[in-house]
Amino acid sequence: MAEWSHLPKDLLYLISQRLQNPFDTMRFRSVCSSWRSVVSPKRHTLPVRFPFLPNHGISDPTWGFNLTKRSVFRVGSPMDHSDGWLIKVEEDAYGMIKISNPLSKSYFKPLPKNFPKVLNLLNFPVLELCQEYVLHYLNFWPVRHRPGDAGDLYREKIAYKCLNYDGSQFVLVTIHVSGKLAMFKSEDGQWSTIHHTALPYDDVILFNGEFYAVDNSGATFVVESQHKVTLIAEPVFGGDKKILMECNGELLLVDMYLTVDSEEGFGLDGEPPEGVLQEKTVGFKVFKLHRNGSKKWTVVCDLGNTMLFLGENCSFSASASGVSGCKGNCIFFTDGFLGPNVDEDDVFKGSDIAIFDLEFGTISPLSDSPVYSRLFWPPPSWITSTSRGSSIHSKGVEALMPSKER
């Protein structure tokens, strides 16, 4: 058998074409100099600016919006593989990186004083759990070409499909403010609104290389173009918000049940201010799409060892079997409204996260379960005791690369 360093460059190039995230690229390049010469550290470049969606209602479209990619990772302990930490890493088109709560948009700021200024992720087992792409609507262009300085008017989840190696050809699908779908093709350079159903859409994802969208009734469609939208699953009535996600190779529909409630102490006499509605989650149902062409969703009563995580712009699953003290068959989600007594600085620590037990139908705050809380905050001791490596500091992340990559 040939040594790793002597593998043909043509073969190495083909392997490098299948690398899906910067950590895979980082590890590939760290093997030896011959591997490093095959692929550059910065392979996939996101487009920076787009025109506004049509008829969006924002008066000044001068700057349009930019696209950022975020990935959720499980960083494992080098000593105990059952111990892990969940983080969301955001990298924009200019290489600026931030870390945040994996289920929300709240950045970790500031990080603990004992957090290492440099963190070498090659020292830890790192597993990418999901990717999300978000459009940031800008009301002014960032200073010195730094998108992190831009003013966000609005953020919107999209489904992103790259059509070639360098990212220059792509398709985006998102939900227009009207509730309809909108598609952007790089070859056309403009948005097109898809007028297909009278009901507003709740979610859109990329699954097995195709765009899937679900409306408020649970009817689910494959979206190929502005003029080709195909029904693949009949409606599922009952809940108030439909969420699509991939889990173990299957397409799931999570139906969220909400109620409008007032919270004691919210405003004067415990009443919410006029015009403000407080939504609280009261339950979930989970469905799996049949593969036999029947266009039916099947109720999932037991997730087994699987845990579902419903994020603001992406949802993902993870196995509880490899996490000490955790059990599956539960759903982690953000409870939407935090109430008046929650410190804004605590949001990124997971104080707005709750857990739904699918077996018993109960909801409890994350803070009631130390075993689950440690997945989110604080950073584990084996992270804070690290002193060498690459790239996280109290004001964000320079680059998630080992020193020899930079």
Backbone torsions as a table, in degrees:
resi	resn	phi	psi	omega
1	MET	NA	135.8	-179.8
2	ALA	-70.2	148.9	175.7
3	GLU	-68.5	154.7	-179.1
4	TRP	-54.1	-41.6	-174.6
5	SER	-71.4	-13.3	-177.3
6	HIS	-103.9	7.5	177.9
7	LEU	-63.2	143.3	-179.2
8	PRO	-59.0	141.5	-178.4
9	LYS	-64.9	-30.8	177.8
10	ASP	-62.8	-40.4	178.6
11	LEU	-68.4	-42.9	178.6
12	LEU	-61.6	-37.6	179.5
13	TYR	-64.5	-42.4	178.9
14	LEU	-63.0	-39.3	177.4
15	ILE	-64.1	-43.5	-177.4
16	SER	-63.1	-26.4	179.6
17	GLN	-66.0	-19.7	-176.6
18	ARG	-97.6	1.9	178.4
19	LEU	-73.0	126.8	-169.7
20	GLN	-102.1	-14.3	-178.0
21	ASN	-147.7	164.0	-175.1
22	PRO	-63.5	-25.1	179.8
23	PHE	-72.8	-36.8	174.0
24	ASP	-63.6	-42.8	177.7
25	THR	-62.2	-42.5	-179.9
26	MET	-60.2	-46.3	-179.8
27	ARG	-67.6	-39.3	177.9
28	PHE	-58.5	-47.7	-177.5
29	ARG	-70.0	-21.6	-176.8
30	SER	-82.4	-6.6	-176.9
31	VAL	-64.8	-52.6	179.9
32	CYS	-169.0	173.7	-175.3
33	SER	-66.2	-34.9	-179.4
34	SER	-67.6	-37.1	175.9
35	TRP	-69.1	-39.9	-177.7
36	ARG	-63.8	-30.0	-177.8
37	SER	-73.7	-15.3	-175.6
38	VAL	-80.6	-34.6	-174.4
39	VAL	-133.2	137.0	178.6
40	SER	-80.0	156.1	-179.4
41	PRO	-65.5	-29.2	179.8
42	LYS	-111.1	99.0	-173.4
43	ARG	-100.4	-43.1	-169.6
44	HIS	-111.0	116.1	-177.9
45	THR	-105.8	124.4	177.6
46	LEU	-78.6	144.3	173.4
47	PRO	-62.7	144.9	-172.1
48	VAL	-89.5	-48.3	-174.2
49	ARG	-130.3	148.4	177.6
50	PHE	-133.0	159.2	169.6
51	PRO	-72.8	163.3	177.2
52	PHE	-67.6	157.1	170.7
53	LEU	-63.9	148.8	-178.6
54	PRO	-63.4	140.7	175.4
55	ASN	54.5	39.3	-175.7
56	HIS	-77.0	-20.5	177.1
57	GLY	90.4	1.9	175.2
58	ILE	-90.0	126.3	-166.7
59	SER	-70.9	-33.1	-174.9
60	ASP	-115.0	98.4	-176.7
61	PRO	-90.7	16.4	-171.7
62	THR	-52.2	-45.1	-171.7
63	TRP	-100.9	-7.0	-179.9
64	GLY	58.2	-136.1	179.0
65	PHE	-150.8	164.2	177.3
66	ASN	-118.1	163.9	-174.3
67	LEU	-110.2	131.7	174.4
68	THR	-124.4	150.1	178.3
69	LYS	-109.8	139.1	175.5
70	ARG	-129.4	143.6	176.5
71	SER	-127.0	140.4	175.2
72	VAL	-99.9	128.8	-177.8
73	PHE	-122.9	147.3	165.5
74	ARG	-101.8	114.0	177.0
75	VAL	-95.0	118.4	-175.8
76	GLY	-95.3	156.8	177.2
77	SER	-72.8	136.7	177.2
78	PRO	-70.8	-17.2	-179.3
79	MET	-96.6	-41.4	-175.9
80	ASP	-129.2	105.9	-174.4
81	HIS	-68.3	-11.9	177.6
82	SER	-84.7	-3.3	179.8
83	ASP	-104.9	129.8	-177.3
84	GLY	-148.9	165.2	-179.6
85	TRP	-133.8	132.3	-179.9
86	LEU	-98.6	127.8	176.8
87	ILE	-138.2	153.7	172.8
88	LYS	-109.2	129.9	-178.3
89	VAL	-114.7	126.2	-179.6
90	GLU	-112.9	127.7	174.9
91	GLU	-125.6	125.5	179.7
92	ASP	-94.3	-176.6	-174.9
93	ALA	-65.6	-16.6	-178.3
94	TYR	-102.9	7.0	176.2
95	GLY	87.8	1.8	176.2
96	MET	-72.5	136.7	-175.3
97	ILE	-128.8	138.8	176.1
98	LYS	-134.0	156.5	175.3
99	ILE	-117.1	147.9	-174.2
100	SER	-150.4	174.6	172.8
101	ASN	-59.6	130.8	-175.3
102	PRO	-66.9	-16.1	-178.0
103	LEU	-108.0	2.2	-178.3
104	SER	-143.8	-173.4	177.8
105	LYS	-100.4	9.5	-175.4
106	SER	-81.2	117.4	179.6
107	TYR	-75.9	150.9	174.7
108	PHE	-74.8	102.3	179.8
109	LYS	-152.0	127.7	-12.0
110	PRO	-81.1	161.1	173.0
111	LEU	-73.7	158.8	179.2
112	PRO	-56.2	152.1	-178.3
113	LYS	-61.6	-28.7	-179.4
114	ASN	-89.9	7.5	177.4
115	PHE	-71.6	134.3	-176.8
116	PRO	-64.3	140.6	177.2
117	LYS	-68.9	-26.7	179.0
118	VAL	-132.0	131.3	-176.1
119	LEU	-127.5	116.7	-179.7
120	ASN	-89.4	103.0	-177.2
121	LEU	-74.2	-7.9	173.1
122	LEU	-71.4	-14.9	179.3
123	ASN	-84.7	-3.7	-175.7
124	PHE	-127.8	148.1	169.4
125	PRO	-71.8	120.3	-176.4
126	VAL	-118.3	125.9	179.8
127	LEU	-120.1	123.6	175.8
128	GLU	-80.2	125.1	-177.5
129	LEU	-97.1	-33.2	177.7
130	CYS	-166.1	164.2	174.0
131	GLN	-123.4	145.4	173.5
132	GLU	-135.6	150.5	177.3
133	TYR	-124.9	134.3	-174.8
134	VAL	-132.1	136.6	174.0
135	LEU	-93.8	128.8	177.6
136	HIS	-105.3	116.6	176.0
137	TYR	-80.7	129.1	-172.0
138	LEU	-108.1	138.5	172.5
139	ASN	-103.3	-5.4	166.6
140	PHE	-158.2	154.2	-176.9
141	TRP	-79.1	141.6	-176.2
142	PRO	-61.9	146.3	178.4
143	VAL	-69.1	135.9	177.2
144	ARG	55.3	34.7	177.2
145	HIS	57.7	40.0	177.8
146	ARG	-114.3	101.2	-177.9
147	PRO	-56.7	-25.0	178.9
148	GLY	-64.1	-18.0	179.0
149	ASP	-91.5	-5.1	-175.3
150	ALA	-71.3	153.4	177.6
151	GLY	-90.0	121.4	-179.5
152	ASP	-84.7	119.9	169.9
153	LEU	-84.9	-32.9	-166.1
154	TYR	-166.8	145.4	174.3
155	ARG	-125.0	141.3	-176.2
156	GLU	-138.3	131.9	175.9
157	LYS	-71.9	143.1	174.7
158	ILE	-134.7	162.3	166.8
159	ALA	-104.2	130.4	-171.1
160	TYR	-121.3	130.8	178.2
161	LYS	-126.8	116.5	178.3
162	CYS	-86.6	134.1	-175.0
163	LEU	-103.0	-11.0	179.1
164	ASN	-147.8	177.0	-170.4
165	TYR	-64.8	-43.3	-172.3
166	ASP	-91.6	0.3	176.8
167	GLY	81.6	7.8	-178.5
168	SER	-76.5	-20.4	177.0
169	GLN	-117.2	127.6	-173.8
170	PHE	-159.8	167.4	174.9
171	VAL	-134.1	137.3	175.5
172	LEU	-117.3	143.5	170.4
173	VAL	-131.4	132.5	179.0
174	THR	-141.8	176.6	177.8
175	ILE	-103.3	118.0	179.5
176	HIS	-64.7	157.3	179.8
177	VAL	-58.2	-23.2	178.3
178	SER	-76.8	-9.4	-176.1
179	GLY	95.8	-6.9	177.6
180	LYS	-88.2	167.5	177.6
181	LEU	-84.0	149.5	174.1
182	ALA	-132.1	140.7	-177.6
183	MET	-125.0	139.2	176.4
184	PHE	-124.5	123.2	176.1
185	LYS	-110.9	131.0	-176.6
186	SER	-61.6	-33.9	-178.5
187	GLU	-69.6	-24.9	178.2
188	ASP	-91.2	-32.0	179.6
189	GLY	72.5	21.0	179.5
190	GLN	-153.1	160.4	179.1
191	TRP	-85.8	149.0	171.0
192	SER	-131.9	131.4	178.3
193	THR	-86.6	135.4	-177.9
194	ILE	-99.4	108.4	179.9
195	HIS	-92.3	94.7	-171.7
196	HIS	-124.3	-44.4	-176.4
197	THR	-131.9	152.1	-178.9
198	ALA	-75.8	-24.7	-178.8
199	LEU	-82.8	145.8	177.6
200	PRO	-70.7	149.9	177.0
201	TYR	-85.2	146.5	179.3
202	ASP	-102.0	-34.0	-173.7
203	ASP	-156.3	157.1	176.7
204	VAL	-145.9	137.9	178.3
205	ILE	-142.5	165.3	169.5
206	LEU	-101.1	120.9	-177.5
207	PHE	-133.8	122.9	-178.7
208	ASN	52.5	39.2	175.5
209	GLY	80.5	5.5	180.0
210	GLU	-125.5	151.9	177.2
211	PHE	-84.6	128.3	175.8
212	TYR	-118.5	137.6	178.8
213	ALA	-133.6	142.8	179.4
214	VAL	-124.2	135.6	177.7
215	ASP	-94.0	-177.9	-172.8
216	ASN	-67.0	-15.2	178.0
217	SER	-89.6	-12.7	-175.2
218	GLY	99.1	-6.9	174.5
219	ALA	-62.7	132.1	-172.2
220	THR	-122.3	140.1	-172.2
221	PHE	-132.0	150.2	167.1
222	VAL	-96.1	127.1	-175.7
223	VAL	-107.3	111.5	179.9
224	GLU	-100.3	-36.3	-179.7
225	SER	-160.4	-179.4	179.7
226	GLN	-60.1	-29.6	-174.3
227	HIS	-110.6	3.9	-179.3
228	LYS	-132.4	97.7	178.0
229	VAL	-126.9	119.6	-171.1
230	THR	-114.6	129.2	176.8
231	LEU	-70.4	127.7	177.9
232	ILE	-120.5	-9.4	177.1
233	ALA	-152.5	134.6	-179.5
234	GLU	-71.4	164.5	-178.4
235	PRO	-60.5	154.0	172.3
236	VAL	-127.7	98.5	-175.5
237	PHE	-84.5	153.0	175.3
238	GLY	141.6	-61.2	-176.6
239	GLY	-82.0	-178.3	-174.2
240	ASP	-109.3	-17.8	180.0
241	LYS	-147.3	129.1	-177.5
242	LYS	-104.4	135.0	-178.3
243	ILE	-128.7	128.3	176.2
244	LEU	-97.6	143.0	176.7
245	MET	-158.0	156.7	174.8
246	GLU	-95.1	139.4	178.4
247	CYS	-147.8	114.3	178.5
248	ASN	52.9	41.1	177.9
249	GLY	81.7	-0.6	179.7
250	GLU	-106.9	153.4	174.5
251	LEU	-93.6	120.9	179.4
252	LEU	-108.6	149.9	169.9
253	LEU	-117.2	120.3	176.9
254	VAL	-103.8	120.4	-178.5
255	ASP	-101.3	115.0	-176.4
256	MET	-97.0	130.3	178.2
257	TYR	-101.4	127.8	-176.8
258	LEU	-121.1	157.5	171.7
259	THR	-138.0	154.0	176.5
260	VAL	-99.8	124.7	-173.2
261	ASP	-141.9	155.9	173.5
262	SER	-102.7	151.1	-178.4
263	GLU	-115.0	135.1	-179.0
264	GLU	-58.2	129.8	177.7
265	GLY	86.4	3.5	-178.2
266	PHE	-63.3	-50.9	179.9
267	GLY	-136.0	-160.2	177.2
268	LEU	-63.2	134.0	-179.5
269	ASP	59.5	23.8	177.0
270	GLY	74.5	10.9	-178.4
271	GLU	-98.6	140.8	177.0
272	PRO	-68.5	150.2	177.6
273	PRO	-57.8	153.2	-178.4
274	GLU	-58.9	133.9	178.3
275	GLY	86.8	-4.3	-179.3
276	VAL	-105.8	123.1	177.8
277	LEU	-108.6	136.0	179.7
278	GLN	-106.3	112.1	178.7
279	GLU	-96.7	134.7	176.2
280	LYS	-126.0	141.3	178.1
281	THR	-80.5	132.2	-178.4
282	VAL	-118.8	-8.1	179.0
283	GLY	174.4	172.1	179.6
284	PHE	-142.0	154.1	163.4
285	LYS	-129.1	145.1	-178.3
286	VAL	-119.0	136.4	-179.8
287	PHE	-128.5	153.3	176.2
288	LYS	-122.1	139.4	-178.1
289	LEU	-78.6	130.8	175.2
290	HIS	-66.2	143.9	177.6
291	ARG	-100.7	4.7	-175.9
292	ASN	-92.5	8.6	177.8
293	GLY	82.0	10.1	-177.1
294	SER	-79.6	-8.7	-179.6
295	LYS	60.0	37.9	-178.5
296	LYS	-121.3	143.5	169.5
297	TRP	-92.6	135.4	178.1
298	THR	-108.3	133.3	-179.9
299	VAL	-65.9	133.7	174.6
300	VAL	-103.5	113.0	-177.5
301	CYS	-90.7	-21.7	-176.2
302	ASP	-143.1	123.6	179.1
303	LEU	-89.2	-0.8	-178.4
304	GLY	64.8	-130.2	-179.7
305	ASN	-85.0	5.1	-175.3
306	THR	-86.2	138.1	172.2
307	MET	-111.3	134.5	176.2
308	LEU	-102.6	139.6	178.9
309	PHE	-123.3	118.2	-178.3
310	LEU	-101.8	104.3	-178.4
311	GLY	-92.0	174.8	-179.1
312	GLU	-66.0	-39.0	-177.4
313	ASN	-127.1	-2.0	173.0
314	CYS	-156.4	153.0	178.2
315	SER	-124.5	150.4	-176.4
316	PHE	-151.2	168.7	179.0
317	SER	-125.6	159.3	177.1
318	ALA	-150.8	153.1	178.6
319	SER	-85.3	134.8	177.9
320	ALA	-83.6	-13.5	-174.9
321	SER	-64.8	-26.9	-179.4
322	GLY	-96.8	7.8	-178.9
323	VAL	-115.5	115.8	-174.9
324	SER	-57.9	127.2	175.3
325	GLY	84.3	-8.5	-177.3
326	CYS	-95.8	151.2	173.0
327	LYS	-124.7	158.2	-178.5
328	GLY	-86.7	-155.1	178.1
329	ASN	60.9	38.8	179.5
330	CYS	-142.4	163.3	-177.7
331	ILE	-127.3	125.3	174.1
332	PHE	-95.9	136.0	-178.4
333	PHE	-154.5	161.3	174.2
334	THR	-89.3	134.7	-172.0
335	ASP	-81.7	14.6	173.4
336	GLY	75.6	-83.3	-176.8
337	PHE	-102.0	128.9	-173.4
338	LEU	-90.1	-20.8	-177.8
339	GLY	89.2	171.4	-171.2
340	PRO	-77.9	-18.4	-172.2
341	ASN	-96.5	6.5	-179.6
342	VAL	-96.4	124.4	178.6
343	ASP	-66.8	129.2	-178.1
344	GLU	-58.4	-32.6	-179.4
345	ASP	-69.0	-15.9	-177.6
346	ASP	-89.3	-5.5	-174.4
347	VAL	-59.3	-46.2	-175.4
348	PHE	-69.2	-14.2	-179.9
349	LYS	-82.8	-2.7	177.1
350	GLY	100.0	12.6	-177.8
351	SER	-69.6	-14.0	177.9
352	ASP	-99.2	8.6	-177.7
353	ILE	-96.5	138.1	176.5
354	ALA	-128.2	165.7	-178.0
355	ILE	-124.9	128.6	176.0
356	PHE	-104.1	124.2	177.5
357	ASP	-90.4	112.3	-174.2
358	LEU	-68.2	-29.4	-179.1
359	GLU	-69.9	-46.0	-174.7
360	PHE	-101.3	-8.7	179.5
361	GLY	69.3	27.1	-177.1
362	THR	-107.2	154.1	178.4
363	ILE	-121.9	134.0	177.4
364	SER	-139.3	148.6	178.6
365	PRO	-68.7	148.4	179.2
366	LEU	-56.9	-34.4	-177.2
367	SER	-63.1	-18.0	178.9
368	ASP	-79.4	-8.6	-176.1
369	SER	-126.9	94.7	179.3
370	PRO	-57.6	-32.9	-179.0
371	VAL	-62.4	-44.1	179.7
372	TYR	-80.0	-33.1	-178.1
373	SER	-59.3	-35.2	-176.0
374	ARG	-68.8	-13.1	173.4
375	LEU	-67.2	-24.9	-173.6
376	PHE	-109.6	-48.7	-172.7
377	TRP	-160.3	146.0	-4.2
378	PRO	-79.3	171.9	174.8
379	PRO	-57.0	137.2	-177.6
380	PRO	-65.1	159.7	-176.3
381	SER	-62.2	-31.7	-179.9
382	TRP	-73.6	-12.1	170.2
383	ILE	-85.9	-49.8	-174.8
384	THR	-70.0	-17.7	178.0
385	SER	-89.1	-4.2	178.9
386	THR	-74.2	140.2	-176.7
387	SER	-125.0	-12.8	-177.4
388	ARG	-132.3	151.3	173.5
389	GLY	141.1	-125.7	-171.0
390	SER	-142.5	101.9	138.9
391	SER	101.5	23.8	171.0
392	ILE	-117.6	129.1	175.4
393	HIS	-138.6	176.5	-165.6
394	SER	-64.3	-16.9	179.0
395	LYS	-108.8	15.1	178.4
396	GLY	132.2	-160.6	-176.2
397	VAL	-124.3	130.4	177.8
398	GLU	-73.3	-55.0	-179.1
399	ALA	-165.6	138.1	179.3
400	LEU	-91.7	65.2	-177.5
401	MET	-134.9	148.3	172.5
402	PRO	-68.9	162.4	-173.0
403	SER	-59.4	-33.7	-178.3
404	LYS	-73.4	-10.9	178.1
405	GLU	-85.1	-20.8	-169.3
406	ARG	-97.6	NA	NA
